[in-house]
């Protein structure tokens, strides 16, 4: 455990927390029941470079289909 006096003088930019939580993995490849994406933003106003959030909408729809998410 770190010394509390050392932590008091630790600048925020040097703070590097490490998670100590260890749990088994439970991958979730897709929704277990069909779901609907009723609110999705693909607009240019969301990115800093002025480009679309999803460069290839068809590819995004393919991924959504594979994960059992309807558009």
LINZI-V554947 format. One record per helix or strand. SS is the DSSP state (@ for helix, = for strand). FROM is the first residue (numbers start at 1). LEN is the number of residues. If there is no record, write none. Layout:
SS/FROM/LEN
SS/FROM/LEN
//
This chain:
@/4/5
@/12/3
=/35/2
@/44/3
@/57/10
=/69/2
//
